[in-house]
């Protein structure tokens, strides 16, 4: 029974089965392990038992936010389905270098909850840090093949984006620093299909779980009787959130679009403002001969950066948006759906409470509002991100037994 339960928890991840052990872990390299959450007592029946995975030369490294009473030597926590603060990655890599350099027998075991997404992000970053690979895609593909049977390792676009970010820092020998920007407007090309052709979006900008800005509006479609007409109609429409008072942003920022009536998250994405300046050029030069055939989906790239007049623009396609990228059947999003953000370079950030309220606008009809919100914590909206399914199925980094 325990073997069956462990297999259910692991799903498509490779397990370590040797010398009587059956553990949810994989040797990505001889001295680097990706593994699921180490547990004890009854939870150790279907997860990794702490007594089986702890060894004298093993550094247990957690990137999970789960409370723990176990012997964890190093912790770098960040939320499930999300990337870490970018500044956490160089610290993690330096500590890995220090541990692995102390003794040739030392091994680092990195875990989150399922031991795939968050753990994979940090492992890929370290593979770039120690120059094993020269590009983010190489590292992501290598990890996907090593950790899973279906070659789906780090699948959430924002997590993949942060591997690209760190690859840029390593490739250019750049030192990460705070680079503030001003957000002027957000444009959505084509419209999501929720609630029988209507879309009541609420767009929220977050900084460390606090809402900075909320924009709400209603979009009504016409001629949506037949599927073909509905699809043609949504491809011809867009809506625009124009901020009369630019929003100052710095470091790691999360954007999320909600369907107001259902309180359901349509999609979200993370960006870091360091990479929104004119002296940062994407894409990176192509790497030398790849490690092997590309297997990872081309999702979660850094986005398309361009200059349009006074603005620096960042365009993210459907494949670059967390949750929206799983809509393979185009049920909710057109294949042409994308988000475009308009920035100018900022200076030192003023206190948030000193900013004037901003107002929203959309090309076409009115009726929208935009609220400066500097205190409300992030709501616990319904959100799932599966590796194979449309929105609404189970998480790909959370296992329910």
N, C-alpha and C positions, 0 to 999 in steps of 0.2 A: 504493500500500500504506500509506504513512504517513497519508494522509487517512482511509483506512478504520480504521486503528488509533486515530487520534485521535477518530473518531466513536464507536468502541466504548468508549473511556475516558470520554467525556463523557456517555454515556447520554442522559438527557432534559434535560441542561443546554443552554442556549443558547450558541452559539459566536460569536466575533467573526470574520467573514469579510469582509475589506475590503483593498484595495490589495495583493492577493497573499497576505495572511496568513490563516491558519486556526487560531485560537487558542481554547483553552478559557477564555474570559473573557467577562464581560458588564459593560457600563456600567450599573450600577444607577442612578446619577445622572451628570451630566456630569463630575463630579470624583471619583467613587467607583466602583471596579472590584472585582468579585468574580471570583476566578480560581483555577484549579487550580495545583498545585505546579509552580514553575518549575524546569526541569531542564536539563542539558547532556549532551553526548556522545550515547550511544545512547538514553538515557532521554528526551532531547529530541525523539526521533523521534515518540513517541506522547504525550508530555506537552508543556506549553508550553516552548519553547526560551528559555533565559534571554536570549539575544541579541535575541529578537524582542519581549520584553515590557519590557525595561529602557529607560527614556527619561530625559532629564535632569530633567524636572519630575515624575517619578513616584516616590513613596515606596513601596517594597516593604515591606509589613507582613505578618509571618507570625504565625499563631495555631496553627501546627502544632508538634508535638514532634519532628518528623523532624530528624535531624542535617543540617546544611547547611554547604556550603563556598561558598555563593553570596553575592552582595552584598545582604544583607538589612539594611536600615537600622534597622528596629524589629521587636522580637520580643515577643510576648505568648503564650507557649505554654500550651496545655492539652490534655488527652488526647482522642483521637478518641472519638466517641459520648458525650461528657460535656460539661457546662458548665464555664466557668472559675470560679475563685474570684470571688465577687461583687465583691470589692474591686479586681479587675483591670479591670473594665469602666469605672469612672470615669477611671482612669489612661489607658486606651486612648482614650476619648472626648476627654479634655483634650489628648492628643498629636495627635489628628486635627484638633482645632480649631486648634492651634498651626501645624501644617503647612499646612492649607488656607487659613489666614488670612494666610500670608506672601506669597503670590503668587496672583493670580487664575487663573494657568495651572497651578498645582499640582494633581496628581491623586494620590489614595491608592489603591493596589492591595492588597487584602486577600486573602490566600490561606491555605488549610489544605492538605489533601492533594487532595481532590476539588474544593475551592472551593465548597462548598454549605452544609453544616451549621454547622461552627464559624465559618467566615467569615460566613455569613448571620446567625448570632446577634450577632456584634459589629457588623455593618453595621446591623442592625435597632436595636440599642441606640443607635448613633450617630444614626440617623434620629429617634429619640425625643429624644436629647440636644440636637440642634440644632432641635427643635420642628417638624420637617417633618411629623410625625404626632403625634397626641395620645393614641393608645392602642397597646398592644402588638399587638393583632390587625390594626390598620391597617398597621403597619409590616411585620408578618409576611406579610400578604397582598400588599402591594406588592412585597416582595422575591421572593416565590414567583412572581408573574407576570413579573417582570423577569428572573429568573435561569433559570427552567425552562420547558419546553414543557407539562408536565403539572401545573403549579401546585403542585408539591411542593417547597418550599424547605427551611425548617427544620422537619423532621418529628419529631425525637426529643423526646418530651414534656419531659424535664428541661431541654433546651436552650431550648425554648419558654417553660418556666416562668421561666427566668432573664431572658428578655426582659420578661415580666410584672413580675418583681421590679424590674428597672431602671426600667420605666415607672412603678411606684409611687414610686420615689425621685424621679424627675423631676417627676411630677405634684404630689407633696406637698412638693417642694423640701426633701426630707429628706436628712440626712447619714448615710451608712452607718456603723454602729459595731457592735462586738461586743455581742450580747445573749444571755447564756447561758440555757439552759433545762434542766429535768430531765425525762427520758423515763421514764414509769412503766409503760406497757404498750402493746402493739401487738395489734390485733385484725384478723383476716382474715375478711371476710364472703364466704361460699362458698369452696370449695376448688378448687385447680388439679387438672386431670385428667392425671396422669402415671402411667405404668406400670400399666395395666390396673386403674384405679380406686384404686390406693394412692397415698399422698402421703407422702414422707419428706422434709420440708422442713428446710433449714438456713438460718436467718435471720441475716444478718451486718450489723453497723453499722461503717462505715469513717470514718476521719478522715485525709485526706491519705495514702491507700493503706495505712494501718495499721488492723488490726482492733481495734475497741474492745470488741466483744461478739459472741458466737456463741451462738445458740439452736438446738437440734436437737430434733426430735420426729417421731413417726410417726402418721399418720392412716389408719385402715382404713375403707373404705366397705363398706356392705352393699347388697344388692339392686341390683347394677350389671350385671345380665345383659343388659338391654335398654337401648338408647340413651336412650329417654325416661325410664326409671326412674333411670338414672345422672344425667341432667341435673337431674331433680327432687330427687334425693338431695343433690347437691352444693350446690344452692341453699338447702337447709335447714340446712347445717352451717357452722360457723365454728370457728376455733381462735384461742386467745388466749395471748400471751406476756406474763406478768405478772412484772415485776422487783421482787423484794423489796427490793433496793437500787437506787434510781433512778439512771439513767445520765446524768451531766452531759454536755451537748453545747453546742457554740458554733460559730457561723459556718456553713461549708459542710459538710454531712454526707451521706454516701451510704449507702443501705439496699439490700440485695440479698437475694433469696430464691433458694436453690439447691435442685435436686433431688439429694439426697445420693448416691444410688446411681450416677447417671450423671455426677456432677460437672458438671451443666449448670445454667446460670443461667436461672431461670424469668423473672425480671424484676429491674429495679433502678430506683431513683429517687433524685434529689438534692433536698434542701431546704436553706434557709438559716434559721437560728434567729432572725434579725432580724425575720422576718415571722410569728413564732409568739407574739406578745405581744398582750395584750388591746387595746392602743391602736392596733393595725394592723387595719383593717377591710377585708374582701373581700366582694363584688367592688368594684372601683373604680366610680365613677359612669360611666354610659354616655357614650361620646365623642359629639361632635357628628356631623353627617352624615358617614358613612363615605366613604373615598376612592373606593370602588367596591364591587361585589358581593362578599360574603365568599366566599373560595375556599379558605382554609386550614382543615384539620380542626380542630374544637374540642377539641383535645388539648393537654395540657401546660399547663393553667391553673394558677393558684396553689393550687388545692384549696379545699375548703370549711372555713372556720375557724369554730369555735363555742365557746361556754362551756358546760360540763356540770359543775355543782357547783364543785369546786375546780380542775377541769382545763380547760385549753385543748385542744381537739381539732382535729386536722387530718385530713380525709377525702379520699383520692385515689381516683378511679374508675379503672376499667380503662383508659380512654383517657388517663389521666395517668401511666401506668406504662411505662417504657421496655421495649420488646420485647413485653410483654403487649398493648399497644395494637395490635400488628400481627396479632393472632389474630382476624382478621375472621370466620372460620368458627366461632368459639367452640369450637375443638377442645380447647384446653387450659384455657381460662378461661370461666366463665359470663359472659354480658353484664352480670350484676349484681355481678361481682367488685369488691371495693374493699378498701382498707387504711385503717384508722383508728388514729391515734396519739394518745396521751394525754400531755400535758405539764403541768408547772407552771413558773412563772418561777424561774430560778436566780439565784445570785449569782456571785461569783468562782469560777472552776473550780479545784478542788483537784487536786493531782498525781494522775495516773491510777493509779499503783501503790498509792495509799493506800486505794483503794476495796475494799470487801469483795465477794467473789463473789456474783453474783445467781443466783437459781433460777428456772426456768421452770415454767409451769403452763398448762394448756389446759382450757377448759370441756369436761367429759366425762371421757375416759380420761387416765391418767397416763402416765409413761414418757418425759418430756421432760427436757432438761438445758439449762442456760444458763451460759455460761462467760465470765468477765471475761478478755478477751484484749487485752493492751496492747503486744504486741511483734511479732506475726506480720504479715508483709506480705501484701498481697492476692494470692490465687492467680490463675493464668492459666487460668480456667475457659473452657469453650467458650461463646462469646457472639457472636451476630450480630443485626443490626437492619436489616432491609431496608425499603425504602419501600413495597413492595407485597405482601409475602408473609408467610406464617406463620413462626414461629421456625424457624431452621435454614437459612435461605437467606443469600445474600451480604449484606455490609454495604451500607448506603446511602451511606456516606461513605468507603469503601475500595474501590479498584478493583484487580482482579487480572487481569493480561493474560498 
